[in-house]
Amino acid sequence: MKRDFYEVLGVDKNASKADIKAAYRQQALAWHPDRNKAADAEEKFKEINEAYEVLSNDQKKSAYDQFGHAAFDPSSGGFGGRTYTDQSGPFTYTWSGGNNPFGSNTDFDFGGFSNPFDIFEQFFSASGSGGIFGNQSRRQQLTTYKIELSFIESVKGVEKEVKIDGKNKKIKIPAGVADGQQIRFQDFILYIDVKPDKLFQRDGNDIYVIQNISIKQAILGDDIQVPTLDGDLKIRIKPGTQSHTLVRLQGKGSPNVNGFGHGDFYIRLIVDIPQKLSSKQKQMLNQLDL
């Protein structure tokens, strides 16, 4: 049974964002597997990150305060909506409709640290050891360079050749880096600039894509091709699908940059409502008992 997220971070429900962030930093430093060698350190660290991901996001926090863990459990109906799970294909599709907190007009809130390496920098600085990042004075002397990545490169990871101090160097960008993050190498810092993608949007390690379907497809159901991080995928539209229904591909989102699992991939189905109808189409609709 999952522990209460507030209990995990050691804060109460009235805690401010600053309190939640401070509690996360403290807990993450204490339980990071590179520092804490306890057998359950990795699980504790994952639990702490999961709690912070929810409580640092206003919409997710509001849903959690109202529904608890059931707000993010597809089997419970997800925010009072309906769910449908199809395991006939290579993936498990979880459909959730109803009052989803990530509405079509909702801006994505990445929440948390813009740079997940902050937690490691704090650790090495606090420990008094240079570690892989070097000491404080050394860090302040490092030059920062910016590199631009496509959305897919940031999610999948990529090897790039860059010019540093007039010399060409091959560097590996880890899978799962996000816009605004920094990677510290031995003699320089690399700032990540991820170009916006026409199809995909990212919220933490979850990836979202919008797929338009026709009224006919929504009513009768259909098999359609949708874009994913691994290419087009055929999915089945359930008859009677409502607009803004989410199809969830579990574990098919972005990998965690620190290597702790993957996010989910969500397909938001938007039903296209035609603005103009012919007389014949209007007549046919009027004859339907909808």
C-alpha positions as CSV (number, residue, x, y, z in Angstrom):
1,M,0.0,0.0,0.0
2,K,1.4,3.4,-1.0
3,R,2.3,5.8,1.7
4,D,0.7,9.3,1.8
5,F,2.8,11.7,-0.3
6,Y,2.8,14.3,2.5
7,E,4.1,11.7,4.9
8,V,6.8,10.7,2.4
9,L,8.2,14.2,2.2
10,G,7.5,14.9,5.9
11,V,5.2,18.0,5.3
12,D,1.6,18.8,6.1
13,K,-1.2,19.6,3.6
14,N,-0.8,23.3,4.2
15,A,2.9,23.3,3.3
16,S,4.0,26.0,0.8
17,K,5.7,25.2,-2.4
18,A,9.0,26.4,-0.9
19,D,8.5,24.0,2.1
20,I,7.7,21.1,-0.2
21,K,10.8,21.8,-2.3
22,A,13.0,22.1,0.7
23,A,11.6,18.9,2.1
24,Y,12.2,17.1,-1.2
25,R,15.9,18.3,-1.3
26,Q,16.5,17.0,2.2
27,Q,14.8,13.6,1.6
28,A,16.4,13.1,-1.8
29,L,19.9,13.9,-0.4
30,A,19.3,11.5,2.4
31,W,18.1,8.6,0.3
32,H,19.9,9.0,-3.0
33,P,21.4,5.5,-3.8
34,D,24.9,7.0,-4.5
35,R,25.0,8.2,-0.9
36,N,22.7,5.9,1.1
37,K,23.7,2.2,0.8
38,A,20.6,0.8,2.5
39,A,18.9,-2.0,0.7
40,D,15.7,0.0,0.2
41,A,17.4,3.3,-0.7
42,E,16.5,3.1,-4.4
43,E,12.9,2.4,-3.6
44,K,12.7,5.2,-1.1
45,F,14.3,7.6,-3.6
46,K,11.7,6.7,-6.2
47,E,9.0,7.2,-3.7
48,I,10.3,10.6,-2.8
49,N,10.5,11.7,-6.4
50,E,7.0,10.4,-7.1
51,A,5.6,12.3,-4.1
52,Y,7.4,15.5,-5.2
53,E,6.3,15.2,-8.8
54,V,2.7,15.3,-7.6
55,L,2.9,17.8,-4.7
56,S,5.0,20.3,-6.7
57,N,2.4,20.5,-9.5
58,D,-0.7,22.6,-8.5
59,Q,-3.1,20.5,-10.7
60,K,-1.8,17.2,-9.6
61,K,-1.7,18.3,-6.0
62,S,-5.3,19.4,-6.2
63,A,-6.4,16.1,-7.7
64,Y,-4.4,14.2,-5.0
65,D,-5.9,16.2,-2.2
66,Q,-9.4,15.4,-3.5
67,F,-9.0,11.7,-4.5
68,G,-5.7,10.5,-3.0
69,H,-3.7,7.9,-4.8
70,A,-6.9,6.9,-6.7
71,A,-6.5,10.1,-8.8
72,F,-3.6,8.5,-10.6
73,D,-4.8,4.9,-10.6
74,P,-6.4,3.9,-13.9
75,S,-8.2,1.0,-12.3
76,S,-10.1,3.4,-10.1
77,G,-11.6,5.4,-12.9
78,G,-9.2,8.3,-12.8
79,F,-10.7,11.5,-11.5
80,G,-14.3,10.3,-11.6
81,G,-14.0,9.4,-15.2
82,R,-14.4,6.0,-17.0
83,T,-11.5,3.7,-17.8
84,Y,-11.1,1.0,-20.4
85,T,-8.1,-1.3,-20.6
86,D,-7.3,-3.2,-23.8
87,Q,-4.5,-5.8,-23.5
88,S,-5.1,-7.4,-26.9
89,G,-2.0,-5.8,-28.5
90,P,1.7,-5.5,-27.6
91,F,0.9,-2.6,-25.2
92,T,-1.6,-2.1,-22.4
93,Y,-3.9,0.8,-23.3
94,T,-5.7,2.5,-20.4
95,W,-8.4,4.9,-21.4
96,S,-9.6,7.5,-18.9
97,G,-12.4,10.0,-19.6
98,G,-14.1,12.5,-17.5
99,N,-12.7,15.3,-15.3
100,N,-9.0,14.8,-16.1
101,P,-6.9,17.6,-14.5
102,F,-4.8,17.9,-17.7
103,G,-7.5,19.5,-19.7
104,S,-7.0,20.6,-23.3
105,N,-6.4,24.2,-22.3
106,T,-4.0,23.3,-19.5
107,D,-0.4,24.5,-19.7
108,F,2.1,21.8,-18.7
109,D,3.8,22.5,-15.4
110,F,7.2,20.8,-15.3
111,G,7.5,21.5,-11.6
112,G,10.5,20.6,-9.4
113,F,14.0,21.4,-10.4
114,S,14.8,22.7,-13.8
115,N,18.1,21.0,-13.3
116,P,17.9,17.5,-11.6
117,F,21.6,17.6,-11.2
118,D,21.2,20.2,-8.5
119,I,20.6,17.4,-6.0
120,F,24.0,15.8,-6.9
121,E,25.8,19.2,-6.8
122,Q,24.4,19.8,-3.3
123,F,25.5,16.4,-2.1
124,F,29.1,16.7,-3.3
125,S,29.4,20.2,-2.1
126,A,28.0,19.3,1.4
127,S,30.2,16.3,1.7
128,G,33.3,18.3,1.2
129,S,34.4,16.0,-1.6
130,G,35.1,17.2,-5.1
131,G,33.5,14.0,-6.5
132,I,32.7,13.9,-10.2
133,F,31.8,17.6,-10.1
134,G,34.9,19.0,-8.5
135,N,35.0,21.4,-5.6
136,Q,33.1,24.7,-5.2
137,S,35.8,27.0,-6.5
138,R,36.4,24.7,-9.5
139,R,32.7,24.6,-10.4
140,Q,32.6,28.4,-10.4
141,Q,35.4,28.5,-12.9
142,L,33.9,26.1,-15.4
143,T,32.7,27.6,-18.7
144,T,29.1,27.0,-19.7
145,Y,28.2,26.0,-23.3
146,K,24.8,25.6,-24.8
147,I,23.7,22.8,-27.0
148,E,20.5,22.6,-29.0
149,L,18.7,19.2,-29.2
150,S,15.6,18.0,-31.0
151,F,12.8,16.7,-28.8
152,I,13.6,13.1,-29.9
153,E,17.3,13.5,-29.2
154,S,16.6,14.7,-25.7
155,V,14.3,11.8,-24.9
156,K,16.4,9.1,-26.7
157,G,19.8,10.4,-25.9
158,V,22.4,11.2,-28.5
159,E,26.1,11.5,-29.2
160,K,27.2,14.9,-30.4
161,E,30.4,16.4,-31.6
162,V,30.9,19.9,-30.2
163,K,33.7,22.4,-30.2
164,I,35.1,23.2,-26.8
165,D,38.0,25.7,-26.4
166,G,38.6,25.3,-30.1
167,K,38.8,21.5,-30.0
168,N,36.2,19.1,-31.3
169,K,34.9,16.7,-28.7
170,K,32.5,13.8,-28.8
171,I,30.1,13.9,-25.9
172,K,27.2,11.6,-24.9
173,I,23.9,13.2,-23.9
174,P,22.0,10.9,-21.6
175,A,18.4,9.8,-22.5
176,G,15.7,11.8,-20.7
177,V,17.4,15.2,-20.4
178,A,14.9,18.1,-20.4
179,D,15.0,21.7,-21.6
180,G,17.0,23.9,-19.2
181,Q,19.0,21.1,-17.6
182,Q,22.8,21.3,-17.2
183,I,25.3,18.5,-17.5
184,R,28.6,19.0,-15.8
185,F,31.6,17.5,-17.5
186,Q,35.1,17.5,-16.2
187,D,36.1,20.8,-17.7
188,F,32.9,22.5,-18.8
189,I,29.1,22.7,-18.2
190,L,26.7,21.9,-21.0
191,Y,23.3,23.7,-21.0
192,I,20.5,21.8,-22.7
193,D,18.2,23.7,-25.0
194,V,15.4,21.4,-26.4
195,K,13.6,22.7,-29.4
196,P,9.8,22.5,-29.2
197,D,8.2,19.6,-31.0
198,K,5.2,19.9,-33.3
199,L,3.6,16.7,-32.0
200,F,4.9,15.9,-28.5
201,Q,4.7,17.8,-25.2
202,R,6.4,16.7,-22.1
203,D,5.3,16.9,-18.4
204,G,8.1,15.4,-16.2
205,N,8.8,12.1,-17.8
206,D,5.3,11.7,-19.3
207,I,4.8,12.5,-23.0
208,Y,1.5,13.8,-24.5
209,V,0.3,13.9,-28.1
210,I,-3.0,15.1,-29.5
211,Q,-4.8,12.9,-32.0
212,N,-7.9,14.2,-33.8
213,I,-10.6,11.8,-34.7
214,S,-13.9,12.2,-36.6
215,I,-17.4,12.1,-35.0
216,K,-18.0,8.8,-37.0
217,Q,-14.8,7.3,-35.5
218,A,-15.8,8.4,-32.0
219,I,-19.3,6.9,-32.3
220,L,-18.6,3.7,-34.2
221,G,-15.0,3.1,-33.2
222,D,-12.0,2.5,-35.5
223,D,-8.4,1.5,-35.8
224,I,-6.1,4.4,-36.3
225,Q,-2.4,5.1,-36.6
226,V,-0.9,7.5,-34.0
227,P,2.6,8.9,-33.6
228,T,4.7,7.7,-30.7
229,L,8.3,8.1,-29.7
230,D,9.1,4.8,-31.5
231,G,7.1,5.6,-34.7
232,D,3.5,5.2,-35.7
233,L,1.4,2.7,-33.7
234,K,-2.0,1.3,-34.5
235,I,-4.6,1.6,-31.7
236,R,-8.2,0.8,-31.4
237,I,-10.8,3.5,-30.8
238,K,-13.5,2.2,-28.6
239,P,-17.1,2.9,-29.8
240,G,-18.6,5.8,-27.9
241,T,-15.3,7.5,-27.2
242,Q,-15.7,10.9,-25.7
243,S,-13.6,13.9,-26.7
244,H,-10.4,14.5,-24.6
245,T,-10.3,10.8,-23.7
246,L,-6.7,9.8,-22.8
247,V,-5.1,6.6,-24.1
248,R,-2.2,5.6,-21.8
249,L,0.8,3.6,-23.0
250,Q,2.4,2.6,-19.7
251,G,6.1,3.0,-19.5
252,K,6.4,4.4,-23.0
253,G,7.3,7.9,-22.0
254,S,10.6,9.5,-21.5
255,P,13.2,7.6,-19.4
256,N,14.2,9.2,-16.1
257,V,17.6,10.9,-16.7
258,N,18.9,9.3,-13.5
259,G,17.9,5.8,-14.7
260,F,14.9,5.3,-12.5
261,G,12.3,3.9,-14.9
262,H,10.2,5.6,-17.6
263,G,7.2,7.9,-17.7
264,D,4.0,7.1,-19.6
265,F,2.9,8.1,-23.0
266,Y,-0.6,9.7,-23.3
267,I,-2.6,10.1,-26.5
268,R,-5.4,12.7,-26.1
269,L,-8.2,12.0,-28.5
270,I,-10.0,15.1,-29.7
271,V,-13.3,14.7,-31.6
272,D,-13.5,17.1,-34.6
273,I,-16.9,18.8,-34.7
274,P,-17.6,20.1,-38.3
275,Q,-18.5,23.7,-38.4
276,K,-20.6,23.4,-41.6
277,L,-22.9,20.6,-42.7
278,S,-24.7,20.1,-45.9
279,S,-28.5,19.9,-46.0
280,K,-28.3,16.2,-46.5
281,Q,-25.9,15.7,-43.5
282,K,-28.3,17.7,-41.3
283,Q,-31.2,15.7,-42.5
284,M,-29.4,12.4,-41.7
285,L,-28.4,13.7,-38.2
286,N,-32.0,14.7,-37.5
287,Q,-33.1,11.1,-38.3
288,L,-30.7,9.6,-35.8
289,D,-31.9,9.0,-32.3
290,L,-28.9,10.4,-30.4
